[in-house]
């Protein structure tokens, strides 16, 4: 009788333990689901407006927006290397502004540094167009006179701080630049051998504008570039132009069926020596500049937006049909596909814009004054009210929810 009693006690305890474990597992699952349904605490989305000076600073966690006024409407938006600041480019008004997210990253956590606000740092140049940020610097290429404007992130809140000019003696053109890890720059140049505004060459200069290495190759036209600090990659009608800081230059050949098509957009990835090339005429491809390979990610001629995620590990594609596709840039596999928005006419002057984080995609709705937040796990959509005619967006801050 005693043994039977002990056995009953044992079975009861075992059953209770099993229930407890089961409840713990459910709790863990719920926590995971809650995490995936919520954006990182210290990420923000900045949205400019086509017709007004209003900037919408969106907090994706609680689906709210606060509003600020830039100097001019219809501004292009970019994020600095640190993730803390945004660059606001007013190309036609020859002006650059800066904006502070109010967050500062400290390796394993994020500090709140005051409130979101404009920086003291501003720039004035002729048609600032191409923006890059590397090695703690903010750079614009100025199409109006072929110069660079440069400033330091550490000077964003220095009263009276301005961008300084680097003049390499170039003629005006629609150009671009890239920063190498050693602090030198690859910069495009144009001669009179090609009509139009596109450049044909790339030279290496230092921070005074002095030429360190002349161009070795002459292309039929350049547009779009990216860099991982070792390689600067430019889209070119003659092939994918790969430039190194020591002056070496080479082409990676386009796929055999490209004909006259070439990549007008080059994007950086999280993977060394690998870049994404995009052309509306063919689609998006992974470029390996060491192995000289170009692999298709998506071959499609109806792409409206092609963007690399904030952590540079995913590729988001938005088709004119309204279909969204998500690809893994390591495996090149298709992770998600769904029709998210209504179709957009290819002749539309203002098309929806796309950016994406690890957990969500963000798509502007120019006709309804909204930012759509798309959960990349469930594909659920949250609509966040912005200014009336959202124009461009950038994500800034940090994919982190840990405070000090």
C-alpha positions in Angstrom: 0.0 0.0 0.0 2.8 2.3 0.9 4.6 1.7 -2.5 1.4 2.4 -4.4 1.0 5.7 -2.5 4.6 6.7 -3.4 4.0 5.8 -7.0 0.9 7.9 -7.1 2.8 10.9 -5.7 5.6 10.4 -8.3 3.1 10.3 -11.2 1.3 13.4 -9.9 4.6 15.3 -9.6 5.7 14.2 -13.1 2.3 15.3 -14.5 2.6 18.7 -12.8 6.2 19.1 -14.1 5.0 18.3 -17.7 2.2 20.8 -17.4 4.7 23.4 -16.1 7.1 22.8 -18.9 4.2 23.0 -21.4 3.1 26.3 -20.0 6.7 27.6 -20.1 7.0 26.7 -23.8 3.7 28.4 -24.6 5.0 31.5 -22.7 8.2 31.5 -24.7 6.3 31.2 -27.9 4.1 34.1 -26.9 7.1 36.2 -26.1 8.7 35.3 -29.5 5.4 36.2 -31.3 5.2 39.5 -29.4 8.8 40.3 -30.3 8.2 39.6 -34.0 5.1 41.7 -34.0 6.9 44.7 -32.7 9.7 46.8 -34.2 12.9 47.5 -32.4 12.5 50.2 -29.8 15.3 52.4 -31.1 14.4 52.4 -34.8 12.7 55.4 -36.5 11.5 56.1 -40.0 11.9 59.6 -41.4 9.5 60.7 -44.3 9.8 63.8 -46.4 6.9 65.4 -48.3 6.5 66.1 -52.0 4.6 69.4 -51.7 5.3 70.8 -48.2 8.3 71.2 -45.9 6.8 68.8 -43.4 8.9 65.8 -42.2 7.2 62.9 -40.5 9.3 61.2 -37.8 7.6 57.8 -37.4 7.9 55.7 -34.3 7.0 52.2 -35.6 6.6 50.7 -32.1 3.5 52.6 -31.3 2.5 53.6 -34.9 2.7 57.3 -34.3 4.4 60.3 -36.0 5.7 63.6 -34.9 6.3 66.4 -37.3 9.1 68.8 -38.1 9.7 71.4 -40.9 12.7 71.2 -43.2 13.9 74.1 -45.2 12.4 72.9 -48.5 9.9 70.3 -49.7 10.6 67.2 -51.9 13.9 66.3 -50.1 15.9 63.1 -50.5 16.7 61.3 -47.3 19.7 59.2 -46.3 21.1 57.6 -43.1 24.6 58.2 -41.9 27.1 55.4 -41.2 26.6 55.5 -37.4 22.8 55.1 -37.8 22.2 58.1 -35.5 21.7 60.9 -38.1 19.9 61.5 -41.3 21.1 63.6 -44.2 18.4 65.7 -45.9 19.3 66.7 -49.4 17.6 69.6 -51.2 19.2 69.1 -54.6 17.4 71.9 -56.5 17.8 74.3 -53.6 21.5 73.6 -53.2 21.1 72.8 -49.5 21.9 69.9 -47.1 20.4 69.6 -43.6 21.0 67.0 -40.9 18.6 65.4 -38.4 19.3 63.6 -35.1 17.3 60.6 -34.1 18.2 61.2 -30.5 19.7 57.7 -30.1 23.4 56.7 -29.6 24.6 53.1 -29.9 27.0 51.7 -27.3 27.7 48.2 -28.5 25.2 46.3 -26.5 22.6 49.0 -25.7 21.3 52.4 -26.8 21.3 55.7 -25.0 18.8 58.4 -25.5 20.6 61.6 -26.2 18.1 64.4 -25.9 15.2 64.7 -28.3 14.9 64.3 -32.1 15.9 67.5 -33.7 17.7 69.2 -36.6 21.5 69.3 -36.4 23.5 72.6 -36.5 25.5 71.2 -39.4 24.3 72.4 -42.8 25.7 72.4 -46.3 25.5 74.8 -49.3 26.7 73.6 -52.7 25.6 73.4 -56.4 23.2 70.6 -56.9 24.2 68.2 -54.1 22.9 64.8 -55.4 24.8 61.7 -54.4 25.1 61.1 -50.7 27.4 58.6 -48.9 28.6 58.2 -45.3 31.7 56.3 -44.3 34.5 56.6 -41.7 32.4 59.0 -39.6 32.0 61.4 -42.6 29.0 62.7 -44.6 29.7 63.2 -48.3 27.8 64.7 -51.2 28.8 64.8 -54.8 27.7 68.1 -56.2 26.5 67.8 -59.8 26.6 71.5 -60.4 30.4 71.9 -60.3 31.9 68.4 -59.9 33.1 69.0 -56.3 32.7 67.0 -53.1 31.3 68.4 -49.8 32.4 66.7 -46.6 31.7 67.0 -42.9 32.1 64.9 -39.8 29.3 63.2 -37.9 30.9 64.5 -34.7 30.2 68.1 -35.9 26.4 67.7 -36.4 25.7 69.6 -33.3 28.6 72.0 -33.4 27.1 75.6 -33.7 27.8 77.1 -37.1 29.4 73.9 -38.6 29.4 73.6 -42.4 30.4 71.2 -45.0 33.8 71.9 -46.6 34.6 71.5 -50.3 37.0 69.1 -51.9 37.8 70.3 -55.4 39.6 67.8 -57.6 39.4 70.0 -60.7 36.5 68.1 -62.3 33.9 69.4 -64.7 30.3 69.4 -63.8 28.5 66.1 -64.3 26.0 63.7 -62.7 28.7 61.9 -60.6 29.3 59.8 -57.6 32.0 59.0 -55.1 33.0 56.1 -52.7 35.2 56.1 -49.6 37.9 53.5 -49.1 39.0 52.2 -45.7 42.3 54.1 -45.9 40.4 57.4 -46.1 40.9 58.0 -49.9 38.0 58.5 -52.3 37.1 57.0 -55.7 35.4 59.8 -57.7 33.9 59.9 -61.1 35.1 62.2 -63.9 33.8 63.3 -67.3 35.5 64.3 -70.4 34.1 65.4 -73.7 34.1 62.0 -75.4 30.5 61.2 -74.4 27.5 63.5 -74.7 25.1 63.9 -71.8 25.7 64.3 -68.1 27.1 60.8 -67.3 30.8 60.4 -66.5 33.2 57.8 -68.1 36.0 57.4 -65.6 37.0 56.9 -62.0 40.1 58.3 -60.3 41.4 58.1 -56.8 41.9 61.3 -54.8 42.9 62.2 -51.2 41.0 64.5 -48.9 42.6 67.6 -50.4 41.5 66.7 -53.9 44.9 65.6 -55.1 44.9 62.8 -57.6 46.6 59.7 -56.3 45.8 57.3 -59.2 44.4 58.3 -62.6 41.6 56.4 -64.2 42.8 53.2 -66.0 39.5 52.3 -67.8 37.2 54.5 -69.9 33.5 53.4 -70.0 30.6 54.3 -72.1 28.9 55.8 -69.1 28.7 55.4 -65.3 25.8 55.5 -62.8 25.3 53.9 -59.4 28.0 52.8 -57.0 28.7 51.2 -53.6 31.7 50.3 -51.6 32.7 47.9 -48.8 35.9 49.9 -48.0 38.1 47.6 -50.1 36.3 47.6 -53.4 34.3 50.5 -55.0 31.8 49.2 -57.6 30.2 51.3 -60.3 27.5 50.5 -62.8 28.8 51.0 -66.3 27.7 50.4 -69.9 31.0 48.7 -70.5 30.7 46.2 -67.7 30.6 46.4 -63.9 33.6 48.6 -63.0 35.5 47.5 -59.9 38.0 50.0 -58.4 40.6 49.4 -55.6 42.3 52.1 -53.5 45.7 51.1 -55.0 44.4 52.2 -58.4 43.7 48.8 -59.8 40.6 48.7 -62.0 38.8 45.9 -63.8 35.4 45.0 -65.4 33.1 42.2 -64.3 31.2 41.2 -67.3 27.4 41.4 -67.5 25.4 38.2 -68.1 25.5 37.1 -71.7 21.9 38.0 -72.4 22.1 41.6 -71.2 22.6 43.1 -74.6 22.8 46.9 -74.0 21.4 46.7 -70.5 23.6 47.6 -67.5 23.2 48.2 -63.8 22.3 51.8 -63.0 22.0 51.0 -59.2 24.6 49.2 -57.1 23.8 48.3 -53.4 26.0 47.2 -50.6 25.4 43.9 -48.7 26.5 42.4 -45.4 28.7 40.0 -47.2 32.3 40.9 -48.1 33.0 41.4 -51.8 29.3 41.0 -52.7 27.0 43.7 -54.1 23.5 43.9 -55.6 23.2 45.3 -59.1 19.8 46.4 -60.3 18.5 47.4 -63.7 14.9 47.9 -64.6 15.6 46.3 -68.0 16.5 42.9 -66.4 16.1 42.7 -62.6 18.4 42.3 -59.5 21.6 40.3 -59.4 24.3 39.4 -56.9 27.7 40.6 -58.0 30.8 38.8 -56.6 33.7 41.1 -57.4 36.4 38.6 -56.5 35.1 35.6 -58.3 33.8 37.8 -61.2 30.3 36.2 -61.1 26.8 37.8 -61.5 24.0 35.6 -60.2 20.3 36.4 -60.7 18.2 37.1 -57.6 15.1 38.1 -59.5 14.7 38.4 -63.2 11.8 40.7 -63.8 11.2 43.9 -65.8 8.3 45.2 -63.7 10.2 46.1 -60.5 9.2 49.4 -59.0 11.5 49.4 -55.9 14.6 47.4 -55.1 16.1 47.9 -51.6 18.6 46.1 -49.3 17.4 45.8 -45.7 18.8 48.0 -42.9 21.2 45.1 -41.8 22.1 44.5 -45.5 21.1 40.8 -45.3 17.8 40.8 -47.2 16.6 42.2 -50.5 13.1 43.7 -50.8 11.4 43.9 -54.2 8.2 45.8 -54.8 6.6 45.2 -58.3 4.3 47.6 -60.1 1.6 45.1 -59.6 1.8 45.7 -55.8 3.4 42.4 -55.1 6.2 42.3 -52.5 9.0 39.8 -52.5 11.7 39.2 -49.9 15.0 37.4 -50.7 17.8 36.2 -48.5 21.1 37.6 -49.8 23.2 34.8 -48.4 21.2 31.9 -50.0 19.4 34.0 -52.7 16.2 32.1 -51.6 12.8 33.7 -51.8 11.6 34.1 -48.2 8.2 35.8 -48.7 5.9 36.9 -51.5 2.5 38.6 -51.2 0.5 41.3 -52.9 0.7 44.2 -50.4 -0.6 47.3 -52.2 -2.7 48.1 -55.3 -1.0 48.2 -58.7 0.9 51.4 -59.5 0.8 52.8 -63.1 4.3 52.9 -64.6 3.6 56.4 -65.7 2.8 57.6 -62.2 5.0 60.6 -61.2 5.1 59.7 -57.5 5.4 56.0 -56.8 5.4 54.2 -53.4 8.8 54.0 -51.8 10.2 51.0 -50.0 12.6 50.4 -47.1 12.9 47.4 -44.8 14.4 46.3 -41.5 15.0 42.9 -40.1 11.3 42.6 -39.1 9.3 44.9 -41.2 8.9 46.5 -44.6 7.8 50.2 -44.9 6.0 51.4 -47.9 4.8 55.0 -48.5 1.3 55.6 -49.8 1.6 59.0 -51.7 -2.1 59.2 -52.4 -3.4 58.6 -48.8 -0.7 60.2 -46.7 0.3 57.0 -44.9 3.2 54.8 -44.2 2.4 51.1 -44.4 4.2 48.9 -41.9 4.3 45.3 -43.2 5.2 42.5 -40.7 7.7 40.3 -42.6 6.7 37.2 -40.6 2.9 37.4 -40.7 2.5 40.0 -43.6 0.0 41.9 -41.4 -0.2 45.6 -42.3 -0.4 48.6 -40.0 -1.2 52.0 -41.5 0.6 55.0 -39.9 -0.6 58.6 -40.7 2.2 60.8 -42.2 2.1 64.2 -44.0 -0.3 64.4 -46.9 2.0 63.5 -49.8 4.9 61.3 -48.5 7.8 61.5 -50.9 11.0 59.8 -49.7 11.9 57.7 -46.6 14.9 56.5 -44.7 15.3 54.3 -41.7 17.7 55.4 -38.9 18.5 54.5 -35.3 19.3 50.9 -34.3 17.9 47.4 -34.5 18.1 47.2 -30.7 15.6 47.4 -27.9 18.1 47.4 -24.9 18.4 50.7 -22.9 21.3 51.7 -20.7 
